[in-house]
């Protein structure tokens, strides 16, 4: 009795899931930057960085990556004192 092979995954569904995961990852990354910087950050640069980090390591934690990158950035160029 032969079993039928599993149907091929739906590429559209897979792409949608990937896009949803990417969007959620990038939103989390940007949210961490917004919190840590108290809203004083370059949104376009952070979005670009989020996308680049996600492409390199989509399974990494956006919170950990954003926190690390924020810490590096503030050590390199501390924000102005208020």
Sine and cosine of phi, psi and omega as CSV:
sin_phi,cos_phi,sin_psi,cos_psi,sin_omega,cos_omega
0.00,0.00,0.94,-0.35,-0.04,-1.00
-0.99,0.10,0.63,-0.78,0.06,-1.00
-0.99,-0.14,0.54,-0.84,0.02,-1.00
-0.98,0.21,0.62,-0.79,0.03,-1.00
-0.93,0.38,0.43,-0.90,0.06,-1.00
-0.88,0.48,0.62,-0.78,0.04,-1.00
-0.91,0.43,0.48,-0.88,0.02,-1.00
-0.89,0.45,0.61,-0.79,0.03,-1.00
-0.89,0.45,0.54,-0.84,0.01,-1.00
-0.96,0.26,0.92,-0.38,-0.05,-1.00
-0.88,0.47,-0.54,0.84,0.02,-1.00
-0.92,0.40,-0.68,0.73,0.02,-1.00
-0.90,0.43,-0.69,0.72,0.00,-1.00
-0.87,0.48,-0.68,0.73,0.01,-1.00
-0.91,0.43,-0.63,0.77,0.04,-1.00
-0.88,0.47,-0.69,0.73,0.01,-1.00
-0.90,0.43,-0.64,0.77,0.03,-1.00
-0.89,0.45,-0.70,0.71,0.01,-1.00
-0.89,0.45,-0.64,0.77,0.03,-1.00
-0.90,0.44,-0.69,0.73,0.00,-1.00
-0.90,0.44,-0.67,0.74,0.01,-1.00
-0.89,0.45,-0.72,0.69,0.00,-1.00
-0.87,0.49,-0.70,0.71,0.00,-1.00
-0.90,0.43,-0.67,0.75,0.00,-1.00
-0.89,0.47,-0.73,0.68,-0.03,-1.00
-0.92,0.39,-0.60,0.80,0.06,-1.00
-0.90,0.44,-0.66,0.75,0.02,-1.00
-0.90,0.44,-0.68,0.73,0.02,-1.00
-0.86,0.50,-0.75,0.66,-0.02,-1.00
-0.91,0.42,-0.60,0.80,0.01,-1.00
-0.89,0.45,-0.65,0.76,0.03,-1.00
-0.89,0.46,-0.71,0.70,0.03,-1.00
-0.86,0.51,-0.69,0.72,-0.02,-1.00
-0.88,0.48,-0.68,0.73,0.01,-1.00
-0.91,0.41,-0.76,0.65,-0.07,-1.00
-0.91,0.40,-0.57,0.82,-0.04,-1.00
-1.00,-0.02,0.01,1.00,-0.07,-1.00
0.83,0.56,0.60,0.80,0.06,-1.00
0.99,0.11,0.00,1.00,-0.04,-1.00
-0.98,-0.20,0.99,0.14,-0.01,-1.00
-0.44,-0.90,0.30,-0.95,0.02,-1.00
-0.99,0.10,0.98,-0.22,-0.09,-1.00
-0.86,0.51,-0.66,0.75,0.00,-1.00
-0.91,0.42,-0.68,0.74,0.00,-1.00
-0.91,0.42,-0.64,0.77,0.00,-1.00
-0.93,0.37,-0.65,0.76,0.05,-1.00
-0.88,0.47,-0.67,0.74,0.02,-1.00
-0.90,0.44,-0.70,0.71,0.02,-1.00
-0.89,0.46,-0.66,0.75,0.02,-1.00
-0.86,0.52,-0.73,0.68,-0.01,-1.00
-0.89,0.47,-0.68,0.73,0.01,-1.00
-0.90,0.43,-0.67,0.74,0.02,-1.00
-0.91,0.42,-0.66,0.75,0.00,-1.00
-0.89,0.46,-0.66,0.75,0.00,-1.00
-0.89,0.45,-0.59,0.81,0.00,-1.00
-0.96,0.26,-0.66,0.75,-0.07,-1.00
-0.50,-0.87,0.98,0.20,-0.07,-1.00
-0.91,0.42,-0.31,0.95,-0.01,-1.00
-1.00,-0.02,-0.03,1.00,0.03,-1.00
-0.97,0.25,0.24,-0.97,0.01,-1.00
-0.99,0.11,0.86,-0.51,0.02,-1.00
-0.89,0.46,-0.50,0.87,0.01,-1.00
-0.92,0.38,-0.73,0.69,0.00,-1.00
-0.91,0.41,-0.69,0.73,-0.02,-1.00
-0.90,0.43,-0.73,0.68,-0.02,-1.00
-0.90,0.43,-0.65,0.76,0.01,-1.00
-0.89,0.45,-0.70,0.71,0.02,-1.00
-0.89,0.46,-0.72,0.69,-0.01,-1.00
-0.91,0.41,-0.63,0.77,0.04,-1.00
-0.89,0.46,-0.69,0.72,0.01,-1.00
-0.88,0.48,-0.71,0.71,0.04,-1.00
-0.87,0.50,-0.71,0.71,-0.06,-1.00
-0.91,0.41,-0.64,0.77,-0.03,-1.00
-0.97,0.26,-0.45,0.90,0.09,-1.00
-0.95,0.31,-0.60,0.80,0.00,-1.00
-0.95,0.32,-0.67,0.75,-0.03,-1.00
-0.61,-0.79,1.00,0.05,-0.02,-1.00
-0.85,0.53,0.59,-0.80,0.03,-1.00
-0.91,0.42,0.44,-0.90,0.01,-1.00
-0.90,0.43,0.58,-0.82,0.03,-1.00
-0.96,0.27,0.58,-0.81,-0.02,-1.00
-0.98,-0.21,0.00,0.00,0.00,0.00
